[in-house]
Amino acid sequence: MESHEHDMLTEIERCLAREDPDLDARIDLLNQQFCGDPPDDHGPRKHLDWSVLALVLISLLTVGLMAFAAARSPSPPPADRVETSTSAAAW
């Protein structure tokens, strides 16, 4: 949209808001519903941020503990050094 058109629409919106505040509130509500504008209240958003942060921290802790447990577990002996009872009896 051109700058001139944008300025005209902004001025029309200001006039409507001054003349009929209820209409302005309804238009804002419709814009939020259909245009995806975020609501002015950020209360639930903070809760979501803490939930996501907690989930990430728990996931990282779990992966770290699993990697630590895998590193500390004894490794099996190599396959070429394992003696079987049949080969030991043949010697």
N, C-alpha and C positions, 0 to 999 in steps of 0.2 A: 504494500500500500504506500502511496506517495505521502510525503511529509504533510502536504497541504490537506489531504483527505484525512489523515490521522488527526491533525489539529482540529479539523471541523468536527469529527466524531467525538473527540475529547470534550470540546465545548458543549456539544449537544448533551452528552452524558452529565456534565456538570449542571446544566440548566434543569434537566429532568430530576436530578438528585435534589436540587434546591426546591423545586416545585412539588414533588411528590416523593418523600423519603420512603414510604412503604413500597412504591413501585421500584425504587432503586434497590431496596433490600431484596425484593422478589427477583429482580434481574440478576443481582449478584448470586443469589441462590441457584438460579438456573445456569448461570455461567459456571459455577462450581460443579454442578451435576453433569453438564454436557461438554464442557471444555476441559475438564480435568484440573481446574485450579485447585490447589491444596487449600483445605480449610484454615481459618485463622488460628484455631486452637491447636497448639502443638503438644498438648498433654499426652495423648496416646502415642505420639511419635517418639517421645522420650522413653516411654515404656518399651516400645519396639526396639529402640536402639540398645537398651540394656539387655533385652532378651537375646538379641543377635550377638552382642558381645559375650554374654555368658555362654551361649551355644558354641561360639568359636573357641573360647578358652577351654571349655570342657573337651571339645574335639581335639585340640592341640595337646592337652594333657593326656588324653587316652592314647593318641598316636605315639606320643613320647614314651609313655609307660610300656606300650607294646614293643617299641623299638629297643628299649632298655632290656626288657625281658628276653627278647630274641638274641641280643648281643651277649647276655649272660648265660644262656642255656649252653650246655656242653655240646660240642659238635660230635657227630658219629665218627668212628674210625674210618679211614679210607678203605675202599672196597678191595684193593689189591693186598692189604695186610690182614684181612680177616681170614682166619684159618677155619676150615670146616672140619668136622670130625672124620670125614671120609679121607680127606687129603692128609691129615695128620697120621692116620692109621697106615696109610700106604708107605710112609717113610720108615 
